[in-house]
């Protein structure tokens, strides 16, 4: 056992023993080789089923990293470009003044359609046609490229429909054919996960919400805040939502079902070769990890910096402090990212949904020192 493996295992065991986490996976790749494979705790508190390295977790926004990766692989193949107008592939999307939106705008969260209708239900989100129609009918919040705002749900459906129009295949199939299959993790990295496989998933649970005394609750916040216009509260990420069988089965590429080792392997194959497979060229890697948009997020009101589909900076850090890191964090405190400077890819997946990234900090600091 390597020293790094031992340190991460001890930290993961302590996080579970303390009650801060229930079930946890950590995977680290360096130079295309897996150097950390750690599990701790239980995948299902009801039965006591333990977490294994192959256990998939529903990680809400971590899946956006896989969604972006599918797009980059297709750009690499020449099916479309970053400056291709979305309406060139998907004519109906150009309605209501959206004809100027490009693939680049979508990937950089500057497309101007960050919201879903406020009457959208979880059942609607599970219906691809309903969500595509909502995007076609959407009125832009801003001129494409003029502002930036997190496209929480719409990012996945925008990229997914672009992929479907370009290939004639659903994005789940393209993910399997172009990314997870070649990397040997097709049974651990999904958008829509077959119902017959749901028994393998970790069961999510909500950690008690602990807000600072001076922080208002959602109910006390002004109802005209942009975040409340981007979607109904019923779609906020919770354990109940993430455990729904229809959510688990549906193609919702704003999130994903994945093990830590599967998504870390994907990031490692963006950085370089993994067992003979490299997903994109070195030049494209430089392009997609360069800053594409930055500023105050129009939805959440906080500073943000994006490459093409990946956040820049470690999830618990800042783009200024960790400018060579790119990846995606997820609601609930999970994260997956890679560092172009060190050649290291890291993933932390867990089933206790917290409102912080404390576990990412604990593990990430150990890896950074190692």
N, C-alpha and C positions, 0 to 999 in steps of 0.2 A: 504494500500500500504506500503510495506516495505521501509526502508530507502535506501537500495541498489537499489531496483526497481526505486525509485524516482530519485536517483542520475544518474543512467544510462539513464533514460528517458530524464532528463534535458540535459544531454550531447548529446544524439542523436538528440534532437530537435535543439540544438545550432549548431551542425554539419550541419544539413540540412538548417537551417536559414542563416548560414554564406555562403552557396553555396559550401562548401567543399564536401558535399554529396548530392545526389538527393533522394535516397531511401535507407533505412537502417533497418536491423533487428539485435537484440542482444538477445541471449538466454544464460542463465546460469543455470547449474544444480549443486547442492551441496548434496552429500550423496544420490544420486538417485532421488532427488526431484527438480523440476524446481522452481527456486527462482527469476529469472528475465525473463520477456517476454516483450520485448520492440520493438516497430516499430515507424518509423518516415518517413515522406516524401512520394513520389509517386513512384509507380512501373512502370508507363508508363507516361513519360512527355507529350506525344502526346495527351493523353486523360484525364490526371489527375487522373487516377485510383490509389487509395492509396495502400501503402504497408499494408498487413495484416500479422499476424503471420503465416498464411498458404501459403503465396506467395513463390513459388520456385524461386531461382536465379540460373543462370548458373555461377558456380564458377569453374574456370579453374582447378587448381590443388588441391583444397580442396577435390575433389572426390577421389584422391589417398588414402586418409585416409579410405574411405569406401571400396576401392579396396583391400587395405591391410587387412582390417578387415574381408572381405569375405575369404581371404586366411587363416587367423588365425582360423576362425571358422571351416574350412575344415580340417586344421591340428589337431584341437581339436577333430574332428570326426574320425581321423585316415585315411583320404583319401590319404594323402601324408605327408611327413615330410619336415622340412627346409633343410635337407641335401639330399633330393631326387634329383637326376639329372633331369633337365628339360627334357632331351631327353628320359628318362625312360617313361615319360608320353606322350611326343610329339617327336617321333623319328626324324621327319624331321628337327627339330630345331638343331640337333647335327651336321649338315653339316658345313663345313669350320672351323673345329676345335673348335666348341662350345659344344662338348660333356661333358666337365667338368663343365659347368654352372649348379649351383644348385638353388633350390628355394630360399635359403638364399641369394645367390649372387643377384638374381633378386630383392628381397625385400630391400637389403642394397645398391642398386644402384652400385654394383660392377661387374655386369654381363659382361660388356664390349661391349654392343650394345646400346649406348645411342642415336644413330642417325637414321633418316629415310632417304631414298634416296632424293637427292636434287631436283629431278623432281616430288616429291610427291605433289599432289594437295589436296585441301580440299575435293574434291569428293572422292579421294583415301582414305583419313582418315575415311570417312564414310562407306567404304566397308571393312568388317572384313576380307574377304578372301585375299584382296590385301595387307593389312597390315601384316597378318600372313605370307604370301609368302615373303614379304620383310624381315621379321625377319629370316625366314628360309634361305634366300639367303645372309644374312648379314655377312660381315667379321668382326671378333672381333677387337676392338680398342686396347685391352690389354688382358693379361691372366686373366681368371676369378678370382676375389678376389684380384688381384695385385694392382688395383687402384680403385678409386671411382669417378663417374661422374653422374650428374643428368640425368636420363633417362626420359626426359620430356614427350614425347609421347609414347615411347616404353614400359615404365613401365606398363601402362594400358593394352596394348595388350599382353605383356608377361604374366602378372598375369591372364588376362582374358582367354587366350588360355590354360594355365595350369588348370584353373578352368573348362573350357569346356571339356578338355580331361579327367579330373578326375571324372566329374559328368555327362557328356553327355548333359549338359544344358548351354545356354548362361549365362554370368555372371550377366546380368540384372535379369534373373529369379532367380538365386541363391541369389542375393542381396535381392530380395523380399521375398523369402522363408525362408532365414536363418537370415536376419538382419532387414530389414525395416518392413516386415510383423509382426514378433513377437513383435516388438517395437511399432506397431500401427502407423507407419509413411510411409506406402507404397505409399501414395499419395503425399508425400513431399520429397522423396529421390529416385532419379533415376540416372541411367547412360543414357540409351536411354529412352526418354520421348515420349509417344504416341502423335501424331500430334493433336489429339482431345483435349489434355490438354495444348497445348502451350499458349492458351489465358490467362492462370493463371500466366505465368512467368513474372518476372520483365524484362523490356527492358533495355539492357545495353547501356551505352554511354561512350565515351572516354573523360576523363578530358584533358584539354590542357596540353601538355607535357612541363614541365619546367625543363630543365637540367641546372646544374651549368655552368657558362661561360667557365670554363676550362675543361669541359667534352666533348669529341668528339661525334658527332652524329654517328649513325650506318654507314652512307655513308663514314665517314672519318676514320673508324676503319680498320685495316689491314684485308683483306679478307681471310687470312689464319688462323684466330683465330678459335679454336675448336668449339665455339658456332655457327659459320657460316657453319661448316661442319655437324652439327647435324640435320639440316633441313632447308628448304627454308624460306625466310622472309614472304612468303604468309601464313605460319602457325603460325606466331607470334600471341599471344593472343591480340585481339582487339575486340571492340564492334561489328564491322561488322561481324567478324568471329563467335563470340558467339551468335549473333542473327540469324544466318542462320538456317532455318527450318530443313535442312538435318543434321546439327550438333546437333541440339536439339533432333532429333529423333534417331540418331545413337548411338550405343554402342561405346562410346569413354571413357573407364574407366581411362584415364589420368585426367579426369575432372568429374564433376557431376552437376546435377541440384538438388538443395536442399534448403530447408528453414533452417534458423539458428536453430530453435528448433529441427528439425529432426536430423541434424548432431551432435548437442550438446547432444541429447538424446542417439545417438549411442556411443559417447565417454563416457557418464555417465554409459552406460551398459558394457563398457570395464572395467571401474573402479570398478563396483559393480552391485548390483541388481537394476533394474528399473521396478517397478510394477511386480516383480516376474521373470523378464528376466535378465540373466547375459550371456554375449556373450562368454567369455572365463574365464578360471580358474585364481585364483590369481597367481599361479606359471607361467602360460603362460604370464600373464600381465607383470610380472617381466622380463621374457625372451625377450618379444618383445619391451620393453621400455629401455632395456640395450643398450649401445653403440655397434653397429655392424660394423660400419665403420666411419672413420673420416680422415680429411686431406684436402688438396687442391683439389677442384672439378676440374676434368680434362676437363670439358666442359666450365664452367664459370670462372674458375680461382680464386675462393674465398673459404675460409675455410667453411667446412660443416661437420655436424655430424648427422649420421642416426642410428636409431634403425632398427627394421625390418618393413620397410614400412612407418615409421613416422619420421619426423625430430625431433631432440632433442633440447629443449630450446624454449622459447616463440619466436614467429616470429620476434618480435622487440627487442629481447634480444640476449643472447648467451648461449650455452650449459653450460658454466662455471657459469654463473649467475643464470640460471634457469634449473638445471640438471634434475629435476623431472617432467618437462613439456615435453609432446610429442604431436605431431599433424601435421597439414599441413597448410601452407599458400598458397594463390593463387595469380596469376598474377592479378593485379587490386586492391590489397590491402585488400582482405578478409582473414579470418583465422578461423580455428577451432582447439581446443586443449584441453588437460586435464592435470591435475597435480596429480600425484600419491601421493604426500605428503599431499595435502589438500582435495582430493576427489572432486575437482571442475572441471567442464567441461564448456567451453566457446565457443561460435560461434558468429562471426560477418560477416554478409553477406550484400552486397551492390551492387548497379548497376552502380555507377560511377567509372570507372576504372582509378585508380591513379597509379603513379609509386612509391608509398611509403606505409608505414604501420602506418601512423600517427593516423588514426582512431582506429586501433588496440591498439596503445599505450594509447590513451585517455581512451578507454573503459577498456582495460586490467588493467590499473593502478587503476581505480575505483574499479574493481572487486577484485584485489589483496588487496586493503586496506579494502574492505568490509568483 
